[in-house]
Each structure stands twice: as structure tokens, then as C-alpha cells.
Amino acid sequence: MYDHIGLKAKDLKRASRFYEAALGALGLKLTYEDETMRGFGAKKATGLYLSEGTPAKDVHIAFTAASRAAVDRFHKAGLEAGGKDNGAPGIRADYAPTYYAAFLIDPDGNNVEAVCLK
């Protein structure tokens, strides 16, 4: 449905470290980099761009994970890279019987989720 998402970060380097770690656990990587912007995605398909500026409030982004183990790795790597726990990995039966997800707050206060529906 969407081509890409752009987020503003107070500190681009700090936000980049978080997203490189958390999204790396999902098989995504840094796909674009210049002095003012970082892009993340799969191969050359950049889906998330970060640039320095005033962050928006109450943003929620969910990334697809290939497995429950990938959700677990996302959560662990994100915490180690400075994210804050906003929901440990587990089934969210109120969403769907197989909705396995984890939630992190990134360095700018965004709610970032990894979800596996298997």
C-alpha cells in the first residue's frame, strides 16, 4: 500500500544505530546513507527513511517478521541499541490467535513493532 515512510529524528546517528540493530534482526539493512538521511529496507527497496528534525508524536510502525524467532531477535537487538520495551514478544490474542509481536519505543518516542502472523 505504501512506497516508503519518512521519520524525523532528534539525533540521526542515534536513531540509525537503533534501526540498524532492530531492523537488522528482521533481515532489513541500511540501504541508503548520506549526510542528512538514512534509509532502511530489503536489498535496494528502501521502505523507511530517517532524517534529522523534530520528530512527530504518537507514530506507530509495524514491520513484518518472517518468524517468531525474528520478532524475539528484533526486541532483544532494539533494547541493546537503546530502545525501550513497550511490550515483550508474545501472542496478542486480542488482535488475532496467531498475532506474535513485540513493541519497542525508539530513541524519539515512536512505537515500533515487529509482527509474525504464523
C-alpha positions as CSV (number, residue, x, y, z in Angstrom):
1,M,0.0,0.0,0.0
2,Y,2.8,2.5,0.7
3,D,6.1,3.0,-1.0
4,H,8.1,4.4,1.9
5,I,7.8,6.1,5.3
6,G,9.8,9.1,6.5
7,L,10.6,9.8,10.1
8,K,12.3,12.7,11.7
9,A,14.9,12.0,14.4
10,K,16.4,14.4,17.0
11,D,19.7,12.6,16.6
12,L,20.1,10.9,13.3
13,K,23.2,8.8,14.3
14,R,21.5,7.6,17.5
15,A,18.3,6.7,15.6
16,S,20.3,5.0,12.9
17,R,22.0,2.8,15.4
18,F,18.7,1.7,16.9
19,Y,17.1,1.0,13.5
20,E,20.2,-0.8,12.1
21,A,20.1,-3.2,15.1
22,A,16.4,-3.7,15.4
23,L,15.6,-4.0,11.7
24,G,18.8,-6.0,11.1
25,A,17.3,-8.7,13.3
26,L,14.4,-8.8,10.7
27,G,16.8,-9.2,7.8
28,L,16.5,-5.5,6.8
29,K,19.5,-3.3,6.4
30,L,20.8,0.2,5.7
31,T,20.2,0.7,2.0
32,Y,20.8,4.5,1.7
33,E,23.1,6.9,3.5
34,D,24.1,10.5,3.1
35,E,24.9,13.4,5.4
36,T,21.2,14.1,6.1
37,M,19.4,10.9,5.7
38,R,19.5,7.1,6.3
39,G,17.3,4.6,4.5
40,F,16.4,1.0,5.6
41,G,14.9,-1.9,3.7
42,A,15.4,-5.1,1.9
43,K,18.1,-5.1,-0.8
44,K,17.6,-1.9,-2.8
45,A,13.9,-1.5,-1.7
46,T,14.1,1.3,0.9
47,G,10.9,1.5,2.9
48,L,12.0,3.7,5.9
49,Y,13.9,6.9,5.7
50,L,15.2,8.8,8.7
51,S,16.3,12.4,8.6
52,E,17.2,14.9,11.3
53,G,14.5,17.2,12.5
54,T,11.6,17.5,15.0
55,P,10.0,14.1,15.5
56,A,6.3,13.6,15.0
57,K,4.3,12.4,18.0
58,D,2.4,9.2,18.5
59,V,3.8,7.4,15.4
60,H,3.4,3.6,15.2
61,I,5.2,1.5,12.7
62,A,4.8,-2.3,12.4
63,F,7.3,-4.4,10.4
64,T,6.6,-7.9,9.2
65,A,8.8,-10.6,10.7
66,A,9.4,-14.0,8.9
67,S,9.3,-15.9,12.2
68,R,8.6,-15.6,15.9
69,A,12.3,-16.0,16.4
70,A,12.9,-12.9,14.3
71,V,10.4,-11.0,16.5
72,D,12.4,-12.1,19.5
73,R,15.7,-11.0,17.9
74,F,14.2,-7.6,16.9
75,H,13.1,-7.0,20.5
76,K,16.5,-8.0,22.0
77,A,18.6,-6.1,19.5
78,G,16.4,-3.0,19.8
79,L,16.8,-3.0,23.6
80,E,20.5,-3.4,23.3
81,A,20.6,-0.5,20.8
82,G,18.9,2.0,23.2
83,G,15.2,1.2,22.6
84,K,12.7,0.9,25.5
85,D,10.4,-2.1,26.0
86,N,6.8,-1.4,25.1
87,G,5.6,-5.0,25.0
88,A,7.8,-8.1,25.2
89,P,7.5,-10.8,22.5
90,G,4.4,-12.8,22.7
91,I,0.9,-13.7,21.3
92,R,-1.5,-10.8,21.2
93,A,-4.7,-12.9,21.2
94,D,-6.9,-9.8,21.3
95,Y,-5.5,-8.9,17.8
96,A,-5.6,-12.5,16.3
97,P,-4.9,-16.0,17.6
98,T,-1.5,-16.2,15.8
99,Y,-0.5,-12.5,16.2
100,Y,3.0,-12.8,17.7
101,A,4.6,-9.4,18.2
102,A,7.0,-7.2,20.2
103,F,7.0,-3.5,20.7
104,L,9.8,-1.0,21.3
105,I,10.0,2.7,21.8
106,D,12.7,4.1,19.6
107,P,15.0,7.0,20.7
108,D,12.5,9.6,19.5
109,G,9.4,8.1,21.2
110,N,8.0,6.2,18.2
111,N,6.2,2.9,18.9
112,V,8.0,0.3,16.7
113,E,6.6,-3.2,16.3
114,A,7.7,-6.5,14.7
115,V,4.9,-9.0,14.0
116,C,4.7,-12.5,12.7
117,L,1.2,-13.9,11.9
118,K,2.3,-17.6,11.8
